[in-house]
């Protein structure tokens, strides 16, 4: 239904209401129809503009505008710019394709071998947690056992210790820089 149809419906409802009042009420309704029609159009346009403004706030940086084409308003929606999603799996696969295959991960040591267990709280982003759960399920392990194997394998890699030591030395020796550069 367009704005003209809403105003026509209002005019018809006013005429029906005036019928109950007799000839004087009908004549008054006819005299009031034109000014009420303009007021009704303006009120509906104000309501549509306010709604478009509220939607724009939720849609930012996109927007919704109300434009008049003839006597009827139309909405013009400008969607927010598309953000390219970072595909961590593709990035990881590309990185792994350039790396030599790692040696198989050693079995997780039993608690008796290393003198007990320790508890640690690990906060992972939801998408990483889901991937860890998938990998653990694929390997037939609990998430905890899978994480123990993954951490043990990472620590047993000679390259991992070298990189961490080099990063630590760069920070402590003053040879590294941190911060933002434009």
MARZAKE-955267 format. One record per atom (N, C-alpha, C): atom name; residue in three letters; x, z, y; residue number from 1. Coordinates in steps of 0.1 Angstrom, whole numbers, plus 2048, in hexadecimal, padded with zeros to 3 digits. Atoms other than C-alpha are relative to their C-alpha. Last residue first. Layout:
% MARZAKE-955267
NODE site code   u   w   v pos
NODE   CA  ALA   X   Z   Y NUM
...
***
This chain:
% MARZAKE-955267
NODE site code   u   w   v pos
NODE    N  UNK 808 80B 7FC 182
NODE   CA  UNK A0B 860 830 182
NODE    C  UNK 80A 7F4 803 182
NODE    N  UNK 7F8 809 7F7 181
NODE   CA  UNK A1D 87B 81C 181
NODE    C  UNK 7F6 7F5 803 181
NODE    N  UNK 807 80D 7FF 180
NODE   CA  UNK A0C 899 80C 180
NODE    C  UNK 808 7F8 80A 180
NODE    N  UNK 809 802 7F4 179
NODE   CA  UNK A1E 8B8 7FF 179
NODE    C  UNK 7FB 7F2 800 179
NODE    N  UNK 80E 7FF 803 178
NODE   CA  UNK A3B 8C1 7E8 178
NODE    C  UNK 7F8 7FE 80D 178
NODE    N  UNK 809 7FF 7F5 177
NODE   CA  UNK A5F 8B6 7E9 177
NODE    C  UNK 7F2 802 7FB 177
NODE    N  UNK 80D 807 801 176
NODE   CA  UNK A7A 8BB 7CF 176
NODE    C  UNK 7F8 802 80D 176
NODE    N  UNK 7FF 80F 800 175
NODE   CA  UNK A9F 8C1 7D3 175
NODE    C  UNK 7F3 7F9 7FF 175
NODE    N  UNK 802 806 7F3 174
NODE   CA  UNK A9B 8E5 7DE 174
NODE    C  UNK 801 7F1 801 174
NODE    N  UNK 7F4 803 7FA 173
NODE   CA  UNK AAB 8F3 7BF 173
NODE    C  UNK 7FE 7FA 80E 173
NODE    N  UNK 7F8 7F5 7FC 172
NODE   CA  UNK A8D 906 7B3 172
NODE    C  UNK 80D 7FD 807 172
NODE    N  UNK 807 7F7 7F7 171
NODE   CA  UNK A74 8EA 7B3 171
NODE    C  UNK 809 80B 805 171
NODE    N  UNK 802 807 7F3 170
NODE   CA  UNK A8B 8D0 7A5 170
NODE    C  UNK 7F9 809 80A 170
NODE    N  UNK 7F3 800 7F9 169
NODE   CA  UNK A97 8E9 78A 169
NODE    C  UNK 7FE 7F9 80E 169
NODE    N  UNK 7FE 7F3 7FC 168
NODE   CA  UNK A72 8EF 77F 168
NODE    C  UNK 80D 801 808 168
NODE    N  UNK 809 7FD 7F5 167
NODE   CA  UNK A6B 8CA 77E 167
NODE    C  UNK 802 80E 805 167
NODE    N  UNK 7FC 808 7F5 166
NODE   CA  UNK A8A 8C3 769 166
NODE    C  UNK 7F7 803 80C 166
NODE    N  UNK 7F4 7FA 7FB 165
NODE   CA  UNK A82 8E0 751 165
NODE    C  UNK 804 7F9 80D 165
NODE    N  UNK 804 7F3 7FA 164
NODE   CA  UNK A5E 8D3 74C 164
NODE    C  UNK 80C 807 807 164
NODE    N  UNK 807 803 7F4 163
NODE   CA  UNK A6B 8B0 746 163
NODE    C  UNK 7FC 80C 807 163
NODE    N  UNK 7F6 806 7F6 162
NODE   CA  UNK A86 8BB 72E 162
NODE    C  UNK 7F8 7FD 80D 162
NODE    N  UNK 7F8 7F5 7FA 161
NODE   CA  UNK A6E 8D2 71B 161
NODE    C  UNK 809 7FA 80B 161
NODE    N  UNK 808 7F8 7F9 160
NODE   CA  UNK A55 8B5 716 160
NODE    C  UNK 807 80C 807 160
NODE    N  UNK 803 806 7F3 159
NODE   CA  UNK A6F 89C 70C 159
NODE    C  UNK 7F8 80A 809 159
NODE    N  UNK 7F5 7FD 7F8 158
NODE   CA  UNK A7B 8B3 6EF 158
NODE    C  UNK 7FE 7FA 80F 158
NODE    N  UNK 7FA 80D 7FC 157
NODE   CA  UNK A58 8B3 6E0 157
NODE    C  UNK 80C 803 80A 157
NODE    N  UNK 7F5 804 809 156
NODE   CA  UNK A53 8D4 6CE 156
NODE    C  UNK 806 7F2 804 156
NODE    N  UNK 7F4 7F8 7FE 155
NODE   CA  UNK A3F 8E2 6EC 155
NODE    C  UNK 80C 7FC 7F7 155
NODE    N  UNK 7FB 802 7F3 154
NODE   CA  UNK A26 8C6 6EB 154
NODE    C  UNK 80D 807 803 154
NODE    N  UNK 7FA 80E 800 153
NODE   CA  UNK A22 8C8 6C6 153
NODE    C  UNK 806 7FD 80D 153
NODE    N  UNK 7F3 7FF 808 152
NODE   CA  UNK A1C 8EE 6C8 152
NODE    C  UNK 807 7F2 800 152
NODE    N  UNK 7F6 7F9 7F7 151
NODE   CA  UNK A03 8E9 6E5 151
NODE    C  UNK 80D 801 7F8 151
NODE    N  UNK 7FC 809 7F5 150
NODE   CA  UNK 9F0 8CE 6D1 150
NODE    C  UNK 80A 807 809 150
NODE    N  UNK 7F8 80C 804 149
NODE   CA  UNK 9F0 8E2 6B1 149
NODE    C  UNK 805 7F8 80B 149
NODE    N  UNK 7F3 7FA 804 148
NODE   CA  UNK 9E4 902 6C2 148
NODE    C  UNK 809 7F5 7FB 148
NODE    N  UNK 7F8 7FD 7F4 147
NODE   CA  UNK 9C9 8ED 6D4 147
NODE    C  UNK 80E 806 7FC 147
NODE    N  UNK 7FB 80C 7FA 146
NODE   CA  UNK 9BD 8DF 6B3 146
NODE    C  UNK 808 802 80C 146
NODE    N  UNK 7F5 805 808 145
NODE   CA  UNK 9BC 901 6A3 145
NODE    C  UNK 805 7F3 805 145
NODE    N  UNK 7F5 7F7 7FF 144
NODE   CA  UNK 9A7 90F 6C0 144
NODE    C  UNK 80C 7FB 7F8 144
NODE    N  UNK 7FA 803 7F3 143
NODE   CA  UNK 98F 8F1 6C1 143
NODE    C  UNK 80D 808 802 143
NODE    N  UNK 807 7F9 7F5 142
NODE   CA  UNK 989 8F6 69C 142
NODE    C  UNK 807 7FC 80D 142
NODE    N  UNK 7FB 7F3 7FC 141
NODE   CA  UNK 997 8DB 685 141
NODE    C  UNK 7F7 807 80A 141
NODE    N  UNK 805 7F6 809 140
NODE   CA  UNK 98A 8BE 671 140
NODE    C  UNK 805 80E 803 140
NODE    N  UNK 7F5 7FB 809 139
NODE   CA  UNK 9A1 8A5 683 139
NODE    C  UNK 7FB 80B 7F6 139
NODE    N  UNK 7FA 80B 807 138
NODE   CA  UNK 983 892 692 138
NODE    C  UNK 80B 804 7F6 138
NODE    N  UNK 80A 803 80A 137
NODE   CA  UNK 972 8B3 69B 137
NODE    C  UNK 805 7F4 7F7 137
NODE    N  UNK 800 7F5 80A 136
NODE   CA  UNK 991 8BE 6AD 136
NODE    C  UNK 7F7 7FD 7F5 136
NODE    N  UNK 7F3 801 808 135
NODE   CA  UNK 994 89D 6BF 135
NODE    C  UNK 801 80A 7F5 135
NODE    N  UNK 801 80C 808 134
NODE   CA  UNK 96F 89E 6CA 134
NODE    C  UNK 80C 7FE 7F7 134
NODE    N  UNK 809 7FD 80B 133
NODE   CA  UNK 972 8C2 6D6 133
NODE    C  UNK 7FE 7F4 7F6 133
NODE    N  UNK 7F9 7F7 809 132
NODE   CA  UNK 991 8B9 6EA 132
NODE    C  UNK 7F7 803 7F4 132
NODE    N  UNK 7F6 808 808 131
NODE   CA  UNK 97F 89B 6F9 131
NODE    C  UNK 807 809 7F6 131
NODE    N  UNK 807 808 80A 130
NODE   CA  UNK 961 8B1 703 130
NODE    C  UNK 809 7F7 7F8 130
NODE    N  UNK 805 7F7 80B 129
NODE   CA  UNK 978 8CA 712 129
NODE    C  UNK 7F9 7F8 7F6 129
NODE    N  UNK 7F4 7FD 809 128
NODE   CA  UNK 98A 8AF 726 128
NODE    C  UNK 7FB 808 7F5 128
NODE    N  UNK 7FE 80C 807 127
NODE   CA  UNK 968 8A3 735 127
NODE    C  UNK 80C 801 7F6 127
NODE    N  UNK 80A 803 80B 126
NODE   CA  UNK 95E 8C6 73D 126
NODE    C  UNK 803 7F4 7F8 126
NODE    N  UNK 80B 807 7FB 125
NODE   CA  UNK 97E 8CE 750 125
NODE    C  UNK 7F7 7FC 7F5 125
NODE    N  UNK 7FF 80F 800 124
NODE   CA  UNK 992 8E7 73D 124
NODE    C  UNK 7F5 7FA 807 124
NODE    N  UNK 80C 807 7FA 123
NODE   CA  UNK 996 90C 743 123
NODE    C  UNK 803 7F1 801 123
NODE    N  UNK 7FD 80E 7FB 122
NODE   CA  UNK 9AD 91D 72B 122
NODE    C  UNK 7F4 7FA 805 122
NODE    N  UNK 80C 806 7FB 121
NODE   CA  UNK 9AC 943 725 121
NODE    C  UNK 805 7F2 805 121
NODE    N  UNK 7FE 806 7F3 120
NODE   CA  UNK 9C9 94F 70F 120
NODE    C  UNK 7F2 7F9 804 120
NODE    N  UNK 80C 807 7FA 119
NODE   CA  UNK 9C8 967 6F2 119
NODE    C  UNK 804 7FA 80D 119
NODE    N  UNK 803 7FC 7F3 118
NODE   CA  UNK 9E7 96F 6DE 118
NODE    C  UNK 7F5 7F8 806 118
NODE    N  UNK 806 80A 7F7 117
NODE   CA  UNK 9EE 96D 6BA 117
NODE    C  UNK 7FE 806 80D 117
NODE    N  UNK 80D 7FD 7FB 116
NODE   CA  UNK A04 980 6A2 116
NODE    C  UNK 7FB 7F5 809 116
NODE    N  UNK 802 7F2 7FD 115
NODE   CA  UNK A29 983 697 115
NODE    C  UNK 7F2 803 807 115
NODE    N  UNK 7FB 7FD 7F2 114
NODE   CA  UNK A33 95F 697 114
NODE    C  UNK 7FD 80D 805 114
NODE    N  UNK 7F3 806 7FE 113
NODE   CA  UNK A32 958 671 113
NODE    C  UNK 805 804 80E 113
NODE    N  UNK 7F6 7F7 806 112
NODE   CA  UNK A14 970 66A 112
NODE    C  UNK 80F 7FB 803 112
NODE    N  UNK 7FE 7F4 7F7 111
NODE   CA  UNK 9FE 95E 683 111
NODE    C  UNK 80B 809 7FA 111
NODE    N  UNK 809 7F5 802 110
NODE   CA  UNK A03 93E 66F 110
NODE    C  UNK 803 80C 809 110
NODE    N  UNK 7FB 7F4 807 109
NODE   CA  UNK A15 922 67F 109
NODE    C  UNK 7F6 80A 7FD 109
NODE    N  UNK 800 7F4 7F8 108
NODE   CA  UNK A01 903 688 108
NODE    C  UNK 805 80C 7F8 108
NODE    N  UNK 80B 7F7 803 107
NODE   CA  UNK A0B 8E6 673 107
NODE    C  UNK 801 80C 809 107
NODE    N  UNK 7FE 7F7 80B 106
NODE   CA  UNK A24 8CF 683 106
NODE    C  UNK 7F4 809 7FF 106
NODE    N  UNK 800 7F2 7FB 105
NODE   CA  UNK A17 8B2 698 105
NODE    C  UNK 802 809 7F4 105
NODE    N  UNK 80C 7F8 804 104
NODE   CA  UNK A21 890 68A 104
NODE    C  UNK 801 80F 805 104
NODE    N  UNK 7FF 7FB 80E 103
NODE   CA  UNK A3D 880 69D 103
NODE    C  UNK 7F4 808 7FD 103
NODE    N  UNK 7FA 7F2 802 102
NODE   CA  UNK A33 86F 6BD 102
NODE    C  UNK 800 803 7F2 102
NODE    N  UNK 809 7F7 807 101
NODE   CA  UNK A2E 849 6BE 101
NODE    C  UNK 806 80E 7FE 101
NODE    N  UNK 7FF 801 80E 100
NODE   CA  UNK A44 839 6D8 100
NODE    C  UNK 7F7 80A 7F9 100
NODE    N  UNK 7F8 7F5 805  99
NODE   CA  UNK A35 838 6FB  99
NODE    C  UNK 802 7FE 7F1  99
NODE    N  UNK 7F2 802 7FC  98
NODE   CA  UNK A29 818 70C  98
NODE    C  UNK 80A 80A 7FA  98
NODE    N  UNK 7FC 80C 805  97
NODE   CA  UNK A08 817 6F9  97
NODE    C  UNK 80F 7FD 804  97
NODE    N  UNK 7FC 7FE 80E  96
NODE   CA  UNK A03 83C 700  96
NODE    C  UNK 806 7F3 7FA  96
NODE    N  UNK 7F4 7F8 800  95
NODE   CA  UNK A02 836 725  95
NODE    C  UNK 806 801 7F2  95
NODE    N  UNK 7F5 808 7FA  94
NODE   CA  UNK 9E9 81A 722  94
NODE    C  UNK 80D 807 800  94
NODE    N  UNK 7FC 80A 80A  93
NODE   CA  UNK 9D4 82F 70A  93
NODE    C  UNK 80B 7F7 805  93
NODE    N  UNK 7F9 7FA 80A  92
NODE   CA  UNK 9D5 84C 723  92
NODE    C  UNK 804 7F6 7F5  92
NODE    N  UNK 7F3 7FC 7FA  91
NODE   CA  UNK 9CA 837 740  91
NODE    C  UNK 809 806 7F5  91
NODE    N  UNK 7F9 80C 7FF  90
NODE   CA  UNK 9AE 828 72B  90
NODE    C  UNK 80E 802 806  90
NODE    N  UNK 7FD 805 80D  89
NODE   CA  UNK 9A2 84A 720  89
NODE    C  UNK 809 7F3 801  89
NODE    N  UNK 7F4 7F9 805  88
NODE   CA  UNK 9A5 858 743  88
NODE    C  UNK 804 7FB 7F2  88
NODE    N  UNK 802 800 80E  87
NODE   CA  UNK 98D 83E 751  87
NODE    C  UNK 80D 806 7FA  87
NODE    N  UNK 7F3 7FF 807  86
NODE   CA  UNK 98B 846 775  86
NODE    C  UNK 7FE 801 7F1  86
NODE    N  UNK 7FE 7F5 809  85
NODE   CA  UNK 96A 83A 782  85
NODE    C  UNK 80E 800 7FA  85
NODE    N  UNK 7FB 804 80D  84
NODE   CA  UNK 96B 822 79E  84
NODE    C  UNK 803 80C 7F8  84
NODE    N  UNK 7F3 7FA 802  83
NODE   CA  UNK 955 82F 7BA  83
NODE    C  UNK 805 7FC 7F2  83
NODE    N  UNK 7FD 7FC 80E  82
NODE   CA  UNK 939 819 7C5  82
NODE    C  UNK 80E 805 7FF  82
NODE    N  UNK 7F6 809 806  81
NODE   CA  UNK 932 81A 7EA  81
NODE    C  UNK 803 805 7F2  81
NODE    N  UNK 7F2 7FC 7FD  80
NODE   CA  UNK 913 82E 7F2  80
NODE    C  UNK 809 7F7 7F9  80
NODE    N  UNK 7FB 7F7 80A  79
NODE   CA  UNK 8F2 81A 7F0  79
NODE    C  UNK 80E 805 804  79
NODE    N  UNK 7F2 804 801  78
NODE   CA  UNK 8E4 80B 810  78
NODE    C  UNK 806 80A 7F7  78
NODE    N  UNK 7F7 7F6 807  77
NODE   CA  UNK 8BE 80D 80D  77
NODE    C  UNK 80E 7FA 7FF  77
NODE    N  UNK 7F3 807 802  76
NODE   CA  UNK 8A8 7FB 826  76
NODE    C  UNK 809 80A 7FA  76
NODE    N  UNK 7F4 7F8 802  75
NODE   CA  UNK 884 807 825  75
NODE    C  UNK 80C 7F7 7FD  75
NODE    N  UNK 7FA 802 80D  74
NODE   CA  UNK 868 7F3 834  74
NODE    C  UNK 80D 809 800  74
NODE    N  UNK 7F2 7FB 802  73
NODE   CA  UNK 84F 7FB 84F  73
NODE    C  UNK 805 7FB 7F3  73
NODE    N  UNK 7FE 7F8 80B  72
NODE   CA  UNK 830 7E5 856  72
NODE    C  UNK 80F 805 7FF  72
NODE    N  UNK 806 7F3 7FE  71
NODE   CA  UNK 825 7D9 878  71
NODE    C  UNK 802 809 7F4  71
NODE    N  UNK 80E 802 7FC  70
NODE   CA  UNK 83C 7BB 879  70
NODE    C  UNK 7FA 80E 803  70
NODE    N  UNK 800 80F 801  69
NODE   CA  UNK 85B 7C5 866  69
NODE    C  UNK 7F1 7FD 803  69
NODE    N  UNK 80D 806 7FE  68
NODE   CA  UNK 862 7E9 871  68
NODE    C  UNK 801 7F1 7FF  68
NODE    N  UNK 800 80A 7F6  67
NODE   CA  UNK 881 7F9 863  67
NODE    C  UNK 7F2 7FA 800  67
NODE    N  UNK 80E 805 7FF  66
NODE   CA  UNK 885 81A 851  66
NODE    C  UNK 800 7F6 80B  66
NODE    N  UNK 806 802 7F3  65
NODE   CA  UNK 8A9 821 847  65
NODE    C  UNK 7F2 7FB 7FF  65
NODE    N  UNK 80D 806 801  64
NODE   CA  UNK 8B8 831 828  64
NODE    C  UNK 7FB 7FF 80E  64
NODE    N  UNK 80A 7FD 7F6  63
NODE   CA  UNK 8DD 839 826  63
NODE    C  UNK 7F3 7F9 7FD  63
NODE    N  UNK 80A 80B 7FF  62
NODE   CA  UNK 8FC 83A 810  62
NODE    C  UNK 7F5 804 80A  62
NODE    N  UNK 7FE 808 7F4  61
NODE   CA  UNK 918 853 817  61
NODE    C  UNK 7F7 7F4 801  61
NODE    N  UNK 7F4 802 7F8  60
NODE   CA  UNK 902 867 813  60
NODE    C  UNK 80C 7FE 7F6  60
NODE    N  UNK 7F9 80C 805  59
NODE   CA  UNK 8E5 864 7FB  59
NODE    C  UNK 80D 7FD 806  59
NODE    N  UNK 7FD 7FE 80E  58
NODE   CA  UNK 8D8 888 7FF  58
NODE    C  UNK 808 7F4 7FA  58
NODE    N  UNK 7F7 7F5 801  57
NODE   CA  UNK 8DA 886 825  57
NODE    C  UNK 804 802 7F1  57
NODE    N  UNK 7F3 804 7FC  56
NODE   CA  UNK 8CB 863 824  56
NODE    C  UNK 80A 80C 7FF  56
NODE    N  UNK 7FA 807 80C  55
NODE   CA  UNK 8AD 86F 810  55
NODE    C  UNK 80F 7FC 804  55
NODE    N  UNK 7FD 7F6 80B  54
NODE   CA  UNK 8A6 889 82B  54
NODE    C  UNK 806 7F9 7F4  54
NODE    N  UNK 7F4 7F8 7FB  53
NODE   CA  UNK 8A9 86E 847  53
NODE    C  UNK 804 80A 7F5  53
NODE    N  UNK 7F4 808 802  52
NODE   CA  UNK 892 856 833  52
NODE    C  UNK 80D 808 805  52
NODE    N  UNK 7FD 801 80F  51
NODE   CA  UNK 878 871 830  51
NODE    C  UNK 80D 7F8 7FE  51
NODE    N  UNK 7FB 7F3 804  50
NODE   CA  UNK 87A 878 856  50
NODE    C  UNK 803 800 7F1  50
NODE    N  UNK 7F3 7FF 7FB  49
NODE   CA  UNK 876 853 85D  49
NODE    C  UNK 807 80D 7FC  49
NODE    N  UNK 7F7 808 808  48
NODE   CA  UNK 858 850 846  48
NODE    C  UNK 80F 801 805  48
NODE    N  UNK 7FF 7F9 80E  47
NODE   CA  UNK 847 86E 856  47
NODE    C  UNK 80A 7F8 7F7  47
NODE    N  UNK 7F8 7F4 7FF  46
NODE   CA  UNK 84E 860 879  46
NODE    C  UNK 802 807 7F3  46
NODE    N  UNK 7F2 804 7FE  45
NODE   CA  UNK 841 83E 86F  45
NODE    C  UNK 809 80C 801  45
NODE    N  UNK 7FB 805 80D  44
NODE   CA  UNK 821 84E 861  44
NODE    C  UNK 80E 7FC 801  44
NODE    N  UNK 7FE 7F5 809  43
NODE   CA  UNK 81C 861 881  43
NODE    C  UNK 805 7FD 7F3  43
NODE    N  UNK 7F4 7F9 7FC  42
NODE   CA  UNK 821 842 896  42
NODE    C  UNK 803 80C 7F8  42
NODE    N  UNK 7F4 808 802  41
NODE   CA  UNK 809 82E 882  41
NODE    C  UNK 80C 807 804  41
NODE    N  UNK 7FE 7FF 80E  40
NODE   CA  UNK 7EF 84A 883  40
NODE    C  UNK 80C 7F8 7FC  40
NODE    N  UNK 7FB 7F3 803  39
NODE   CA  UNK 7F2 84D 8A9  39
NODE    C  UNK 803 802 7F1  39
NODE    N  UNK 7F2 800 7FB  38
NODE   CA  UNK 7EE 828 8AD  38
NODE    C  UNK 806 80D 7FD  38
NODE    N  UNK 7F8 809 808  37
NODE   CA  UNK 7CF 828 896  37
NODE    C  UNK 80E 800 805  37
NODE    N  UNK 7FC 7F9 80D  36
NODE   CA  UNK 7C1 847 8A7  36
NODE    C  UNK 809 7F7 7F7  36
NODE    N  UNK 7F5 7F6 7FD  35
NODE   CA  UNK 7C2 835 8C9  35
NODE    C  UNK 805 808 7F4  35
NODE    N  UNK 7F4 806 7FC  34
NODE   CA  UNK 7AF 817 8BA  34
NODE    C  UNK 80B 80A 804  34
NODE    N  UNK 7F9 807 80A  33
NODE   CA  UNK 796 82A 8A6  33
NODE    C  UNK 80D 7FB 805  33
NODE    N  UNK 7F4 7F9 804  32
NODE   CA  UNK 78B 843 8C0  32
NODE    C  UNK 809 7F9 7F6  32
NODE    N  UNK 7F8 7FF 7F4  31
NODE   CA  UNK 771 82C 8D1  31
NODE    C  UNK 80E 807 7FD  31
NODE    N  UNK 7FB 80E 7FD  30
NODE   CA  UNK 763 822 8AF  30
NODE    C  UNK 809 801 80C  30
NODE    N  UNK 7F6 804 80A  29
NODE   CA  UNK 761 847 8A4  29
NODE    C  UNK 806 7F2 803  29
NODE    N  UNK 7F4 7F9 7FD  28
NODE   CA  UNK 74F 850 8C4  28
NODE    C  UNK 80B 7FC 7F7  28
NODE    N  UNK 7FB 806 7F4  27
NODE   CA  UNK 735 835 8BE  27
NODE    C  UNK 80D 807 804  27
NODE    N  UNK 7FB 80D 804  26
NODE   CA  UNK 730 841 89A  26
NODE    C  UNK 806 7F9 80C  26
NODE    N  UNK 7F3 7FE 808  25
NODE   CA  UNK 72D 865 8A6  25
NODE    C  UNK 806 7F3 7FC  25
NODE    N  UNK 7F6 7FB 7F6  24
NODE   CA  UNK 712 85B 8C0  24
NODE    C  UNK 80E 802 7F9  24
NODE    N  UNK 7FC 80B 7F8  23
NODE   CA  UNK 6FF 846 8A6  23
NODE    C  UNK 80B 805 80A  23
NODE    N  UNK 80A 808 7F9  22
NODE   CA  UNK 6FD 862 88C  22
NODE    C  UNK 806 7F5 809  22
NODE    N  UNK 804 7FA 7F3  21
NODE   CA  UNK 714 87D 881  21
NODE    C  UNK 7F6 7F8 808  21
NODE    N  UNK 807 7F4 802  20
NODE   CA  UNK 716 875 85C  20
NODE    C  UNK 7FB 806 80D  20
NODE    N  UNK 80D 803 805  19
NODE   CA  UNK 720 852 863  19
NODE    C  UNK 7F7 80C 7FF  19
NODE    N  UNK 808 801 7F4  18
NODE   CA  UNK 73E 85F 877  18
NODE    C  UNK 7F2 7FC 7FC  18
NODE    N  UNK 802 7F3 7FB  17
NODE   CA  UNK 74F 86C 857  17
NODE    C  UNK 7F6 7FF 80C  17
NODE    N  UNK 809 7F9 80A  16
NODE   CA  UNK 74B 84A 846  16
NODE    C  UNK 7FC 80E 806  16
NODE    N  UNK 80D 806 7FF  15
NODE   CA  UNK 75A 839 865  15
NODE    C  UNK 7F6 807 7F7  15
NODE    N  UNK 806 7FB 7F4  14
NODE   CA  UNK 777 851 866  14
NODE    C  UNK 7F2 7FB 802  14
NODE    N  UNK 804 7F2 803  13
NODE   CA  UNK 77E 84A 841  13
NODE    C  UNK 7FA 806 80D  13
NODE    N  UNK 80C 800 808  12
NODE   CA  UNK 77D 825 848  12
NODE    C  UNK 7FB 80E 7FE  12
NODE    N  UNK 80B 805 7F8  11
NODE   CA  UNK 796 828 865  11
NODE    C  UNK 7F3 801 7F8  11
NODE    N  UNK 804 7F6 7F6  10
NODE   CA  UNK 7AD 83D 850  10
NODE    C  UNK 7F4 7FC 808  10
NODE    N  UNK 807 7F6 808   9
NODE   CA  UNK 7AC 823 834   9
NODE    C  UNK 7FC 80C 809   9
NODE    N  UNK 80E 805 803   8
NODE   CA  UNK 7B4 808 84D   8
NODE    C  UNK 7F8 80A 7F8   8
NODE    N  UNK 808 7FF 7F4   7
NODE   CA  UNK 7D2 81D 859   7
NODE    C  UNK 7F2 7FB 7FE   7
NODE    N  UNK 802 7F1 7FE   6
NODE   CA  UNK 7DF 821 835   6
NODE    C  UNK 7F7 802 80D   6
NODE    N  UNK 80A 7FC 809   5
NODE   CA  UNK 7DA 7FB 82F   5
NODE    C  UNK 7FD 80F 802   5
NODE    N  UNK 80D 805 7FB   4
NODE   CA  UNK 7ED 7F3 84E   4
NODE    C  UNK 7F5 804 7F7   4
NODE    N  UNK 805 7F8 7F5   3
NODE   CA  UNK 80A 809 843   3
NODE    C  UNK 7F3 7FC 805   3
NODE    N  UNK 7F8 800 7F4   2
NODE   CA  UNK 80E 7F7 822   2
NODE    C  UNK 7FA 808 80B   2
NODE    N  UNK 809 800 7F4   1
NODE   CA  UNK 800 800 800   1
NODE    C  UNK 809 800 80C   1
***
